[in-house]
Amino acid sequence: MSEQAITPELRQWLVQQAESGHSGDAILSAMKASGWDEVVANRALEQVMVERLAEIQLAMSKVPEVASNGASRMWVHDKHVNVLVQIRHPRVVVLGDFLSLAECEELRALARPRMERSQTVVHATGDSEVNDVRTSQGMFFQRGENELCQRIEARIAALVNWPVENGEGIQVLRYAPGAEYKPHFDYFDPGQPGTAAVLKRGGQRVGTVVMYLNTPDGGGATTFPDAGVDVHAVAGQAVFFAYGIPHPDTRTLHGGAPVKQGEKWVATKWLRERAFE
C-alpha cells in the first residue's frame, strides 16, 4: 500500500471532498476505511491540498510566469532562450543561453569595483545588515543604470510577462571558495514587524531570476531543499522561480551551496507586486 500512487482520480476525489466541506480527519478516515495506510494517506492528502492551494492562489493573483507553451526555445525581447527544465510545484524554470558569455563578462567587469560584503534584510526593522548566513560579496545596480542593465531587464520582463518597473535593481554577487548562502525564502515574512516598511516600496516579492555569470570549478549549485532539486551554475544560464503567496507552501526555500573550487558569480533580479520605487 505504501507504493500506491496518487492517481488523477484520487486527486480529484480529495479536492471534491475538501471543497464539499469535509474535514481532513473525515477524509483520512474514509481513506483508511478503503485500505490506505495512515502515513501514506496523510502524505497524499497533504500533497494534493498544497498543490490545490497553489492553483487557487495562481488563479486569484497574477504572478510572473514563463509561458513557453511547451516549446523548448523562446524568443525573449532580443534573443532566443532555451527552456531546459520546468517544474510546476515549486514553479521553477531553468533557462539556457539567457545571457551571452560577453554579457556575463561585461556585467562582472562593471560590478567588480563596487563589490562589498553582502547583507540580508533585518526582519524586525526592515533594514539590512551583514549576516553569517550569507558569506558573499555583492553590489546593486540601479534599475536601468546602463545599457546592459536595460537590455537584461527588458529580457526578463518579456520572459515572465512582468513590467520592468516592478523589478528591483540587478544585484551581482561573488562567492569565493567556501562562501555560501544558506537556505532561505526571498519573500518578506508577513509575521515580522519590519516587513510593513519594506512592502511600501513595491509590495511583496513574487518572483526571482538568478543568472549565472561564470561556471565554478566545483560546488555552488542553487539548491531547493523542499523540492530535492539542485540547479548547477553554468555561465549564461538562469533559473526563474515564482512564489505567489509569502508562505513555505510555495516550496521555494532555496540556497547557494558552498563553492568548493574557484569562484561563483551570479546576478539576481527580484520581482515585486507593484512598481518598485
C-alpha positions as CSV (number, residue, x, y, z in Angstrom):
1,M,0.0,0.0,0.0
2,S,2.9,2.4,0.7
3,E,3.8,2.3,-3.0
4,Q,0.3,3.3,-4.2
5,A,0.4,6.3,-6.5
6,I,-1.7,9.4,-6.2
7,T,-3.7,9.0,-9.4
8,P,-5.6,11.8,-11.1
9,E,-8.8,10.1,-9.9
10,L,-7.7,10.1,-6.3
11,R,-6.6,13.7,-6.6
12,Q,-10.0,14.8,-8.0
13,W,-11.7,12.9,-5.2
14,L,-9.6,14.5,-2.5
15,V,-10.3,18.0,-3.9
16,Q,-14.0,17.3,-4.2
17,Q,-14.2,16.1,-0.6
18,A,-12.3,19.2,0.7
19,E,-14.4,21.6,-1.4
20,S,-17.6,19.9,-0.1
21,G,-16.7,20.9,3.4
22,H,-15.4,17.5,4.7
23,S,-12.7,17.9,7.4
24,G,-9.2,16.5,7.0
25,D,-10.0,13.9,9.7
26,A,-13.1,12.7,7.9
27,I,-11.2,12.4,4.6
28,L,-8.4,10.4,6.3
29,S,-10.9,8.1,8.0
30,A,-12.6,7.4,4.6
31,M,-9.2,6.6,3.0
32,K,-8.2,4.3,5.9
33,A,-11.5,2.5,5.6
34,S,-10.7,1.9,2.0
35,G,-7.4,0.3,2.9
36,W,-5.0,3.1,2.8
37,D,-2.0,3.1,5.2
38,E,-2.4,6.1,7.6
39,V,1.0,7.6,6.9
40,V,0.5,7.3,3.1
41,A,-3.0,8.7,3.3
42,N,-1.7,11.7,5.3
43,R,1.0,12.3,2.7
44,A,-1.4,12.0,-0.2
45,L,-3.8,14.5,1.4
46,E,-1.1,17.0,2.2
47,Q,0.4,16.8,-1.3
48,V,-2.9,17.3,-3.1
49,M,-4.0,20.1,-0.8
50,V,-0.8,22.0,-1.2
51,E,-0.9,21.7,-5.0
52,R,-4.6,22.8,-5.0
53,L,-3.7,25.8,-2.8
54,A,-1.0,26.8,-5.3
55,E,-3.5,26.5,-8.2
56,I,-6.1,28.7,-6.3
57,Q,-3.6,31.4,-5.5
58,L,-2.3,31.4,-9.0
59,A,-5.8,31.9,-10.3
60,M,-6.6,34.6,-7.8
61,S,-3.5,36.7,-8.3
62,K,-1.3,37.4,-11.3
63,V,2.3,36.3,-10.8
64,P,5.3,36.3,-13.1
65,E,5.4,33.3,-15.3
66,V,7.4,31.7,-18.1
67,A,4.8,30.9,-20.8
68,S,6.7,28.7,-23.1
69,N,3.6,26.7,-24.2
70,G,5.7,23.6,-24.2
71,A,8.3,25.0,-26.6
72,S,12.0,24.3,-25.8
73,R,13.1,27.6,-27.4
74,M,11.6,31.1,-26.9
75,W,12.3,34.5,-28.5
76,V,12.7,36.8,-25.5
77,H,12.9,40.5,-26.3
78,D,16.2,40.4,-28.3
79,K,17.4,36.8,-28.4
80,H,16.4,33.1,-28.3
81,V,16.5,31.5,-24.9
82,N,16.4,27.7,-24.3
83,V,13.9,26.2,-21.8
84,L,15.9,23.3,-20.2
85,V,13.7,22.3,-17.3
86,Q,10.3,23.2,-16.0
87,I,8.9,22.2,-12.6
88,R,5.3,23.0,-11.7
89,H,5.4,22.9,-7.9
90,P,7.6,24.7,-6.9
91,R,7.4,26.8,-10.0
92,V,11.0,26.6,-11.2
93,V,12.2,27.0,-14.8
94,V,15.9,26.5,-15.8
95,L,16.9,28.5,-18.9
96,G,19.9,28.1,-21.2
97,D,21.7,30.8,-23.1
98,F,19.8,33.5,-21.2
99,L,22.9,35.7,-21.2
100,S,25.7,35.6,-23.7
101,L,29.3,35.0,-22.4
102,A,30.2,38.5,-23.4
103,E,27.3,39.9,-21.3
104,C,28.4,37.8,-18.4
105,E,31.9,39.2,-18.6
106,E,30.7,42.7,-19.0
107,L,28.4,42.5,-16.0
108,R,31.2,41.2,-13.9
109,A,33.6,43.9,-15.0
110,L,31.0,46.7,-14.3
111,A,30.3,45.2,-10.8
112,R,33.8,44.4,-9.7
113,P,34.9,47.8,-8.5
114,R,31.8,48.2,-6.3
115,M,31.7,44.9,-4.5
116,E,31.4,44.7,-0.7
117,R,30.2,42.2,1.9
118,S,26.7,41.2,1.1
119,Q,23.9,42.0,3.6
120,T,20.5,40.5,4.4
121,V,17.2,42.1,5.4
122,V,16.6,42.5,9.2
123,H,13.0,41.3,9.7
124,A,12.5,43.2,12.9
125,T,13.2,46.6,11.3
126,G,13.3,46.3,7.5
127,D,16.9,47.4,7.4
128,S,19.9,45.5,6.1
129,E,22.9,44.0,7.9
130,V,25.9,41.6,7.4
131,N,24.8,38.1,8.4
132,D,26.8,34.8,8.7
133,V,24.1,33.0,6.6
134,R,25.4,35.0,3.6
135,T,29.1,35.0,3.0
136,S,29.3,36.5,-0.5
137,Q,30.3,39.9,-1.8
138,G,27.8,42.0,-3.7
139,M,26.6,45.2,-5.2
140,F,23.4,46.6,-6.7
141,F,22.9,48.4,-10.0
142,Q,20.1,50.9,-10.1
143,R,17.3,49.8,-12.4
144,G,18.2,50.9,-15.9
145,E,21.6,52.2,-14.7
146,N,23.3,51.4,-18.0
147,E,22.6,49.9,-21.4
148,L,23.5,46.4,-20.3
149,C,21.1,46.5,-17.3
150,Q,18.4,47.9,-19.5
151,R,18.8,45.1,-22.0
152,I,18.8,42.4,-19.4
153,E,15.8,43.9,-17.5
154,A,13.8,44.1,-20.8
155,R,14.6,40.5,-21.5
156,I,13.5,39.4,-18.0
157,A,10.3,41.4,-18.4
158,A,9.5,39.7,-21.7
159,L,10.4,36.3,-20.3
160,V,8.0,36.4,-17.3
161,N,5.4,38.9,-18.7
162,W,6.1,41.3,-15.8
163,P,6.6,45.1,-16.0
164,V,10.2,46.4,-15.9
165,E,9.2,48.9,-13.3
166,N,8.1,46.1,-10.9
167,G,11.7,44.8,-10.7
168,E,14.4,45.7,-8.2
169,G,17.8,46.7,-9.5
170,I,20.1,43.8,-10.5
171,Q,22.3,42.5,-7.7
172,V,25.6,41.0,-8.6
173,L,27.2,38.5,-6.1
174,R,30.6,36.9,-6.0
175,Y,31.1,33.8,-3.9
176,A,34.8,32.9,-3.1
177,P,35.8,29.3,-2.2
178,G,33.8,28.2,0.8
179,A,31.3,31.0,0.5
180,E,27.6,30.1,0.6
181,Y,24.0,31.4,1.2
182,K,22.1,29.1,3.5
183,P,18.5,28.1,2.6
184,H,16.0,30.9,2.8
185,F,12.9,32.4,1.2
186,D,13.0,35.5,-1.0
187,Y,9.6,36.8,0.1
188,F,9.3,39.1,3.1
189,D,7.9,37.3,6.1
190,P,4.4,38.8,6.8
191,G,4.8,37.9,10.5
192,Q,7.8,40.1,11.1
193,P,7.5,43.7,12.3
194,G,9.9,45.2,9.8
195,T,8.0,43.8,6.8
196,A,5.4,46.6,6.6
197,A,8.2,49.1,6.0
198,V,9.8,47.0,3.2
199,L,6.5,46.5,1.4
200,K,5.9,50.2,1.0
201,R,8.5,50.2,-1.9
202,G,6.5,47.9,-4.3
203,G,4.7,45.3,-2.3
204,Q,5.8,41.7,-1.8
205,R,8.5,39.9,-3.9
206,V,6.7,37.4,-6.1
207,G,9.5,36.0,-8.3
208,T,13.2,35.7,-8.7
209,V,15.6,35.3,-11.6
210,V,19.1,34.1,-10.8
211,M,21.6,34.4,-13.7
212,Y,24.9,32.6,-13.7
213,L,27.9,34.8,-14.8
214,N,30.5,32.0,-14.7
215,T,30.9,28.3,-14.2
216,P,32.5,27.4,-10.9
217,D,35.2,24.7,-10.9
218,G,33.2,22.9,-8.1
219,G,30.1,23.4,-6.0
220,G,27.9,26.5,-5.9
221,A,24.6,25.0,-7.1
222,T,21.3,26.7,-6.3
223,T,19.5,24.2,-4.1
224,F,15.8,23.8,-3.5
225,P,15.8,21.5,-0.4
226,D,12.0,21.1,-0.2
227,A,11.8,20.0,-3.8
228,G,15.0,18.0,-3.8
229,V,16.3,20.0,-6.8
230,D,19.8,21.3,-7.4
231,V,20.4,23.8,-10.3
232,H,24.1,23.8,-11.2
233,A,25.7,27.2,-12.0
234,V,26.6,27.3,-15.7
235,A,27.7,30.6,-17.4
236,G,24.9,32.2,-19.3
237,Q,22.2,30.0,-17.8
238,A,19.5,31.2,-15.4
239,V,16.8,29.9,-13.1
240,F,13.4,31.5,-12.5
241,F,11.1,30.7,-9.6
242,A,7.8,32.2,-8.5
243,Y,6.0,32.4,-5.2
244,G,2.5,33.9,-5.5
245,I,2.0,33.7,-1.7
246,P,4.5,34.5,1.1
247,H,4.3,31.1,2.6
248,P,6.5,27.9,2.8
249,D,3.8,26.0,0.9
250,T,5.3,27.6,-2.2
251,R,8.3,25.2,-1.6
252,T,10.7,27.9,-2.8
253,L,13.1,27.5,0.1
254,H,16.5,27.8,-1.7
255,G,20.1,28.4,-1.0
256,G,23.6,28.8,-2.6
257,A,25.6,25.7,-1.9
258,P,29.2,26.3,-0.8
259,V,31.7,26.9,-3.6
260,K,34.3,24.1,-3.5
261,Q,36.7,25.3,-6.1
262,G,37.2,28.5,-8.0
263,E,34.5,31.2,-7.5
264,K,30.9,31.8,-8.5
265,W,29.4,35.0,-9.9
266,V,25.6,35.4,-10.1
267,A,23.2,38.3,-11.0
268,T,19.9,38.3,-9.2
269,K,16.7,40.1,-10.1
270,W,13.8,40.2,-7.7
271,L,10.3,41.0,-8.9
272,R,7.7,42.9,-6.9
273,E,3.9,43.0,-6.9
274,R,3.9,46.7,-7.9
275,A,6.3,49.3,-9.2
276,F,9.4,49.3,-7.1
277,E,10.4,52.8,-6.0
